[in-house]
């Protein structure tokens, strides 16, 4: 089991191919987090937001460089979105039987590669209906009514209180049903780090 707390997430390739023992199934579930809940509800232009908050967008250069090594090109990151309703889209999709990897991947492509503003209901309905085959009418009603907001807030609070998460990405790696404390990994991780966790979990099985 891998739980990833993040504001917007992209699926990572997770493999047990190098484990010397068994190769159990790995379930990856993404949980919500908001870096800045005070972001304008309709989103903010990327450069303007970074200048207002940090003085420049220079801090993103390293992030983009590292992301490109894993295939994230960041070709059109033009918006800094308020992700409250995007998290609700993920929740709606999950309740409709869609894996959180798929919904987060769709959001990732939209915001970082296509320059879409995922703060907006109209944009989220387009993503949900066209890329995830969700019912557009039901999704719109869910988002406009903030029907998933309470659950999103609850999950964010769980991450902060139970795991003391204060920044993202943050990963919890453990075995379902185990009483052992899971691994807690803060920040972006290499595939080797995950593999080491998996190998140790393999050894205990």
VENBEL-V948089 format. One record per residue. N is the residue number from 0. RES is the residue in three letters. PSI is psi in whole degrees, 0 to 359 (NA if undefined). D_LAST is the distance of its C-alpha to the last C-alpha in whole Angstrom. Layout:
((N;RES;PSI;D_LAST) (N;RES;PSI;D_LAST))
//
This chain:
((0;UNK;129;14) (1;UNK;121;17) (2;UNK;125;20) (3;UNK;118;23) (4;UNK;126;26) (5;UNK;159;29) (6;UNK;312;33) (7;UNK;134;32) (8;UNK;156;29) (9;UNK;139;29) (10;UNK;138;26) (11;UNK;152;24) (12;UNK;119;22) (13;UNK;122;18) (14;UNK;146;16) (15;UNK;16;13) (16;UNK;330;16) (17;UNK;2;15) (18;UNK;139;12) (19;UNK;348;12) (20;UNK;232;8) (21;UNK;168;8) (22;UNK;79;10) (23;UNK;162;9) (24;UNK;137;13) (25;UNK;123;14) (26;UNK;126;16) (27;UNK;123;19) (28;UNK;129;22) (29;UNK;137;25) (30;UNK;156;26) (31;UNK;154;30) (32;UNK;145;32) (33;UNK;119;36) (34;UNK;317;37) (35;UNK;91;40) (36;UNK;344;41) (37;UNK;2;45) (38;UNK;140;45) (39;UNK;131;48) (40;UNK;334;47) (41;UNK;8;48) (42;UNK;167;46) (43;UNK;148;48) (44;UNK;136;49) (45;UNK;304;46) (46;UNK;318;49) (47;UNK;318;51) (48;UNK;313;48) (49;UNK;322;46) (50;UNK;317;50) (51;UNK;319;50) (52;UNK;320;47) (53;UNK;357;47) (54;UNK;337;50) (55;UNK;175;48) (56;UNK;16;46) (57;UNK;329;45) (58;UNK;341;42) (59;UNK;348;40) (60;UNK;315;41) (61;UNK;319;38) (62;UNK;314;36) (63;UNK;320;38) (64;UNK;316;37) (65;UNK;322;34) (66;UNK;323;33) (67;UNK;334;35) (68;UNK;335;33) (69;UNK;14;30) (70;UNK;3;33) (71;UNK;106;34) (72;UNK;338;38) (73;UNK;50;39) (74;UNK;335;43) (75;UNK;59;44) (76;UNK;89;43) (77;UNK;349;46) (78;UNK;144;45) (79;UNK;101;43) (80;UNK;154;42) (81;UNK;119;42) (82;UNK;11;38) (83;UNK;310;39) (84;UNK;333;40) (85;UNK;320;37) (86;UNK;325;34) (87;UNK;327;36) (88;UNK;315;36) (89;UNK;318;32) (90;UNK;314;32) (91;UNK;316;35) (92;UNK;319;33) (93;UNK;319;29) (94;UNK;341;31) (95;UNK;8;33) (96;UNK;13;29) (97;UNK;129;29) (98;UNK;143;26) (99;UNK;336;27) (100;UNK;317;26) (101;UNK;314;29) (102;UNK;320;31) (103;UNK;324;31) (104;UNK;319;31) (105;UNK;319;34) (106;UNK;320;36) (107;UNK;309;35) (108;UNK;320;37) (109;UNK;313;39) (110;UNK;321;40) (111;UNK;329;39) (112;UNK;338;40) (113;UNK;359;43) (114;UNK;27;45) (115;UNK;148;44) (116;UNK;97;45) (117;UNK;14;42) (118;UNK;334;43) (119;UNK;137;46) (120;UNK;315;45) (121;UNK;317;47) (122;UNK;318;45) (123;UNK;323;42) (124;UNK;320;43) (125;UNK;313;44) (126;UNK;313;40) (127;UNK;319;39) (128;UNK;319;41) (129;UNK;328;41) (130;UNK;338;38) (131;UNK;1;36) (132;UNK;37;38) (133;UNK;154;38) (134;UNK;116;42) (135;UNK;318;44) (136;UNK;313;46) (137;UNK;321;43) (138;UNK;315;41) (139;UNK;315;45) (140;UNK;317;45) (141;UNK;315;42) (142;UNK;316;42) (143;UNK;330;46) (144;UNK;1;45) (145;UNK;40;43) (146;UNK;339;41) (147;UNK;3;37) (148;UNK;316;38) (149;UNK;318;37) (150;UNK;321;34) (151;UNK;314;34) (152;UNK;321;35) (153;UNK;317;33) (154;UNK;323;30) (155;UNK;316;31) (156;UNK;324;32) (157;UNK;316;28) (158;UNK;319;27) (159;UNK;318;30) (160;UNK;316;30) (161;UNK;320;26) (162;UNK;0;25) (163;UNK;41;28) (164;UNK;126;28) (165;UNK;1;32) (166;UNK;164;32) (167;UNK;157;30) (168;UNK;156;28) (169;UNK;130;25) (170;UNK;136;21) (171;UNK;121;18) (172;UNK;120;15) (173;UNK;185;12) (174;UNK;136;10) (175;UNK;134;12) (176;UNK;359;12) (177;UNK;145;11) (178;UNK;353;13) (179;UNK;147;12) (180;UNK;135;15) (181;UNK;167;15) (182;UNK;141;16) (183;UNK;119;20) (184;UNK;117;21) (185;UNK;133;25) (186;UNK;171;27) (187;UNK;139;27) (188;UNK;150;24) (189;UNK;161;24) (190;UNK;330;21) (191;UNK;322;20) (192;UNK;314;19) (193;UNK;319;17) (194;UNK;321;15) (195;UNK;319;15) (196;UNK;315;13) (197;UNK;319;11) (198;UNK;319;10) (199;UNK;323;9) (200;UNK;323;7) (201;UNK;319;5) (202;UNK;332;6) (203;UNK;1;4) (204;UNK;NA;0))
//
